Amino acid sequence: MKKILLILLVAFGGFANAQYVVNYKKVADTYFENKDYYAASTFYKKALKITGDSTQALLPYGGDRRSATDTKAIEDYEGSVYNLAESSRLYREFNEAEKYYGLAISFTNTRFRKALFYYGQSLRANKKFDLAIDAFQQFIQKNSGDPLVKDAQREIESCKFAVEEMRFPRMVQVKKVPANVNGLGSNYAAVKVNNELYFTSSRPVFVGSKKDMVKTDAGTEVQVATKTNPFLNNIYSAKGDLTSGEVAVKKLDINFPKGTEVAAPAFTPDGNTVYFTVWKDKEKYAIYSSKKAGDKWSDPQPVGLQVNSKDFNSSQPFITSDGKFLLFSSDRTGGYGKFDLWYCAIRSDGSLGQAVNFGASINTENDERAPYYNTLTKKLLFSTDGRTGFGGLDFFESEGDLVNWTTPKNLGYPFNSSKDDVYFTATDERGTKGYISSDRESSCCLEIFEVKKEYFSIAGLLTDCKTKLPLAGASVTLSNAEGSQKVTTGNDGIYRFKIDSKRPIKLLFAKDNYFAVTKNYPYEELAKADTLIYKDYCLSPFKLGIPIALDNVYYEFNSAELTEPSKKVLDFLIPIMEDNPEMEIELGSHTDNIGTDEYNLDLSNRRAKSCTDYLESKGIAAARMTSKGYGESMPIAPNEIIVKRKKKDNPEGRAKNRRTEFKVTKK
């Protein structure tokens, strides 16, 4: 299981003065068993005679892979390549891991069958999503009974998700903190208190070496340093302008027992109590606290059995801004998977209540890490590798009250990357700015980044098309691939939305007794804008069963055939029908009084039917339309007028009576 707090044991020291070692594989195996993966990879390359950027791995001791008949030599070769791939992956050098897993997937020995899965993971980490999908699919096909099949299926979904997300990046600025903070080793879990930045770093400090004896092929023994680890995690602080080249970085002045590593500080609102994760080699993680008196910090004390135990790990504390709750990550019993998120109430005397699990809405069968909760917005940010995302640990966000939660939402790209992203802490009240930790730009280690969320606004004025006045009480719904938001207009008729990416959206405007209207914004239109699109729209009123005239719908003389200009008028109904999918209408046709009643009724029926036929040809369902001819029975103007006591033809009135209308019969 991946351990985020204990980042890498990088061992360069101890070799400069060592005697020449013949059996590089045995040295590499020793490092590998002791989890010194960087050193292990270095000596596996020597054993395989890999130099520079070469991807050509040779049999150890100069043998030729294809002509080898020595089974032991082949086993050594394959084991070394596989362990080299494993070492590269475990110290997060995925470019190297991809190369050597790419060789290992051709090995026929079943003990290397997982190479294909980790090859896919390395490709995914290197943003080669399509190739990663192929690798995971092959792994599933060849290893249907392997427990990793479920992980491979989730990895495939994550790769597909990543491809789509990277098409529409979130409006987030991500900027790496300068090198005076991001020094050698890992740097992560930054939190700002007043004007001081506290963070965890494994920057080098001198420690002693543990020596192991390894026999060479000649039978002699040499010493190999397997735990020469100057990269110990501790808490540091930096004050003032971080971009200044003179900014001082100093270790937090708390007395820890020798050999102790410390990480992930979390402060109470007054800044006078700090909680952190503490561990020693081969011991469980535990949460400790220290109190400040003046300029001095007290000796660290474990927070208690409500949180800590020798039987499980507890880590990554977070204190809510009201000081009422301690949140943390733990693999204690009673959870849903590996590491779950838990919380404890902090009593007025500083003691803790019993730990409560965040529940199945948040926790998965995999790892949930590093919680952050904003008491103002009620939003929880945390990292997990148990949900569809970019792969590795991704940031997710959920809204709730520590008991009930919305479905967690992936925060997208570039807030997340194809590697590990963890430890968000805010620097403003609403959590729109802060710090994250990620190895996205590193071949080994977490680094600290500043993040700032930005938003795109969609706004405008909604009016009544007839009166031109602002329309209050209308619902406006914004929808995209992620879901929907809904607002109701006030007396000013203004609608306004904020979105965090420029993926295509749809706006739906609706109000009772008005025709709903839908407007689509493709990516190209959003991409041209800066941070705002402001557009006004109007809705047209109607009354159920009251006809509305369609002006300028004409037919050929003495015919039911629509003219081309008339078809364009009928096209006006198509978006209305599409935007109001439950609506049903009647299309009615009227004539003047020239001709017999029977003839005019038949002609009007045929003309009304030609209208519904045309709309049906444009994709409007026939079941939503009826046609009816009224003949000359419902004139709206006189067909004849009396001039000097004589009846006279009224062409203008007849023209008005030869009309087509529609009315809503069902909304």
Residue, then its C-alpha position, 0 to 999 in steps of 0.5 A: m500500500k502506498k504511503i503518502l507520509l513516508i515519501l522516499l528513502v533515497a540512498f546515494g551515500g555509502f558507496a563512494n568509498a566502497q570496494y568494487v562489488v561484482n554481484y550487483k544483483k545481490v546488492a540490488d536485492t538487498y536494497f529492494e528488500n529494505k525498500d530503498y528503491y532508488a538505490a535498488s534501481t541503481f544497482y539493478k541497472k548495473a546488474l543488467k548493464i544498462t547505461g544512460d537512457s538505454t532501454q536495452a536490458l542485457l543478461p547479468y554478467g554479460g550473457d545474451r538473453r536470446s542464446a542463454t540456456d542457463t535457467k538461473a541466468i534467465e530467472d535472474y534477468e527477468g527478476s532483475v528487470y521486474n524489480l527494476a520496474e517495481s523500484s522505479r514505480l515505487y519511487r514514482e519515476f514512471n517514465e523509467a517504470e514504463k520502460y521496464y514493465g514494457l519488457a517484463i510484460s513479455f515474460t512467460n513466468t506467471r509470477f510476473r503477470k502483474a507487470l501488465f497492470y503496473y505497465g498500464q498504471s505507468l502509462r496512465a501516470n505518463k498521460k498515455f491514456d489510450l495505451a493505458i486502456d489497452a494495457f488494462q484491457q489485456f490484463i483483464q482478459k489474461n487474468s480474469g480471476d486476479p483481485l486486481v481486475k476490479d482495479a483495472q476496470r476502475e483504471i479504464e474508467s479513470c483514463k476515459f474520464a481523464v481524456e474528457e476532462m483534459r478537453f475542458p480544463r477547469m478555471v484553476q491557476v496552479k503555480k509551484v511554490p519557489a524552490n526555497v520551500n520546495g527543496l530537496g526531498s518531499n515537501y507537502a501538507a502546507v498550511k498558512v497561519n497568520n503570515e507564516l507557512y508551515f509545511t512538511s519536508s524531508r529535506p536532507v539531514f545527516v543520520g547514521s547508516k545501518k550496514d549490511m554484509v553482502k557476499t560477492d561472487a568471489g566469496t568476499e564480503v562487503q558492507v552495503a548501507t541499506k538505511t542511509n537515509p538523510f531524508l527524514n520528514n519534519i515540520y518547517s516554517a517560512k515567514g513572509d514573501l515566499t518569492s523572496g530569495e532570502v526567505a528563511v526556512k526553519k524547523l519547528d522547534i518541538n523536541f521529538p524523540k530520536g528517529t521520529e518522523v513528523a508530518a502534516p501540521a494542523f492548527t487550532p483557530d488561535g494558533n496555539t495548539v498544533y496537531f501532527t502525524v508522528w511515526k518511527d520506522k516499522e511503527k504505526y502512524a499516530i496523531y500527537s499535539s503540542k501547545k504553545a506557551g510564549d515562543k516555546w512549544s511543549d513536548p508532543q503528546p499523543v492525542g489519546l485512544q479515541v484516535n491512536s492505537k498500536d494496532f492501526n494507523s491514524s494520520q493527517p489531522f485537520i482542525t475545523s475553523d471553529g475548533k470543534f472537530l478533529l478530522f483525520s485518516s485511519d485504517r482502524t477497524g469499522g471502516y469501509g476500506k483501507f484508510d477511511l476519513w473519521y472525525c472526533a468532537i473536540r471538547s471545551d477542555g481539549s479532550l476528544g470524543q469518540a471517533v466517528n466514520f464519515g460513512a459510505s457516501i465518502n469512504t470507499e474500499n480504497d484509501e481516503r486521505a487528508p480531509y479539509y472541511n470548510t465550516l462556512t461553505k459546508k464543503l469537504l475536500f479530500s483525496t482518494d484513489g477509490r473513485t473514477g478520476f485521473g488515477g492515483l490520489d485525486f481531490f474530490e469535493s462533497e457538501g454536507d454537515l459531517v453526517n449527510w453528504t452529497t456525492p463526491k465530485n472530482l475537482g477535475y484538471p488541472f486541480n488534479s493530475s495523472k499522479d498523486d494530488v493530496y493535502f488541500t488547505a485554504t488561505d481564504e475564508r471560502g476556500t477558493k485559494g490555498y495550497i495543494s501537494s502533488d508529484r505532477e512535476s516531479s519524478c519522485c516526490l510531492e511538491i507544494f503548489e498554490v491554487k486559485k479557483e476562478y469562475f466563468s459567469i453566465a448572466g443576463l436579463l429575462t423579460d416578457c416578450k410582449t410587455k418588454l418588462p423584467l420577468a420575475g418568478a421564472s426558473v432558469t436551469l444551466s446544464n452540462a455534462e456534470g449536472s445542473q444548477k437552477v435559479t429563480t429570477g427576482n423582480d429585476g429579471i436577472y439570472r446569473f450562474k458561475i461555472d468552473s470550466k468552459r465545457p458546453i452548456k444549455l440554458l433552459f428558461a421556463k415559467d407557467n403560461y410562457f413558452a419555455v426557451t432553450k439556448n445552447y452555448p458550444y465550447e467555441e463560443l465560451a472559449k472566445a469569452d474571457t470571464l463573462i457572457y451576458k445575454d438578454y432573453c425573453l419568453s412569450p406568453f400564451k393561454l391554454g386553448i387560445p389560438i395564436a395566428l401564424d402570419n404569412v402562411y400561404y398556399e398555392f391558389n386553390s391548393a393545400e400545398l405550402t409555399e416555401p415562404s410559408k414553411k419558413v414561418l412554420d419553422f418558428l414552431i419547431p424550437i417551441m416544440e423542442d423546448n417544450p417537450e410535453m406540449e401538444i398543439e392544434l394547427g387550425s386552418h381558416t378560409d374566406n367565404i368564396g366557394t361552398d361551405e363543404y369545399n372550404l371545410d375540406l380545403s381548410n382540413r387539407r391545409a391544416k394537415s399539410c402544416t402538421d405533415y411539414l412539422e412531422s417531417k422536421g422531427i416533431a412527433a405526430a402524436r403531439m399535433t392535431s390538425k383541424g379545418y374550420g372552413e369559413s365558419m370563424p371569420i375575424a374580419p368581414n369578407e364583404i363590406i357595405v358601401k353606399r348601401k351596397k355589398k362590396d368585396n373586402p379583399e383585406g378582410r378575406a386575406k385576414n380570414r385565410r389564416t393558419e393558427f395554432k393553440v396549445t391544447k396541453k402543456 
